[in-house]
Amino acid sequence: MLKHTCFIALFFYASSASSTPMTEKTKQDFIQGYTQSCLQTQYNDPGSKNFTNAQLTQYCQCIATKTASLMTYEDVQLINQTKNASHIQARVEASARSCIY
């Protein structure tokens, strides 16, 4: 079974305006960081042993890309301030469900 994680290491500066879109660079950094975190979770999950590296990578990149498209600078700022991403958990879970083929 594929798992997803919301442990995201982000170190970005964010705008304080409400619902500010992330810059393309921030979005790409998020996708890269989230994908790596997700892959670590998958590699450590015995339920993922039947999936190839390519399948796991595709799954993690899908979640990261879809979640990034739903995030704002304010989300990133809150994650950086609190070191907690629980406020985006519902978006991560929705992205994960849509990424299971």
N, C-alpha and C positions, 0 to 999 in steps of 0.2 A: 504494500500500500504506500502510495506517495504521501509524504508529509510536507507541510509548508511551515515556514518559520517567520516570525515577525521580529527576530533579533537582527536589527539593522544597524550597521555602523555607518553613521553619517556625520560628517564634520563640515557642514556648509554654513554660510551666513545667510540669513533670510531677511526679507523685507518685513516690515511690521504692518503693511497695508492688508486689508481683509481680502482673502481669496486671490492672492497674487499668484499667477502661474509661475511654475518653475522655469528657469532658463533651460535651454537645450543642454548645456553643459551639466547643470545640476541633475537634470533628468537622466542623462547618460551615466553620470557618476552613481546615481541611485541604482539604476538598472545593473550596473557592473557589481556594485557592492552587495545588492540583494541577491543577485544570481550566485555569487560566491558563497554567501551565507546559506542559501537554500541548498546548494550542492553539498556543502558540509553536512547539513542535516540529512540529506538523502543518503550520502555515503555511510553515515552512522546508523541508518535505519535498516534493520534486518529485512523488513518488508519490501525494501527497494532492490534487493539482490537480484531479482528476475528482470530488472530493467537495464538496458545498456547505458553506457555513459552518454551517448548521443541523445537517448530518450530523456534521461534525467536533465541534461543540459537544456534541451528544448522545453521541457516542463518548467524549469526554474526561470529561464529567460521569458517565457510566456507570462508567468506570474509577475515577474519584475516589471515587464513592459506594461502590462495592463494596470498594475497597481500604480506605477509612475504616472500613467495618464489620468489617474483619479486624484492625484495629490497636488497640493499647493505649497508655496513657500512657507506658509504658516504651519502646515503639517510638519515640514522638515525642521522648522524652528522649534516646534514643540518637542519633537523627538530629540533634538540636540540639547534642549534645556533640561528635559526630564530624564533623558537616557531610557525612555520607555516609548514603545510604539503601539501600545494597546488601543489608542484612539483610532488607529487605521486598521485594526484587526478585521472588522467586517468587510472592508474593501479587499484586504488580502485574501480572505476566505472566498469571497465572490469571484475574485480573479482566479484562484486555485480551482474552483469548481468548473470554471469555463475553460481551463487549460487541460483538463483530463480528457483525453481523446479515446 
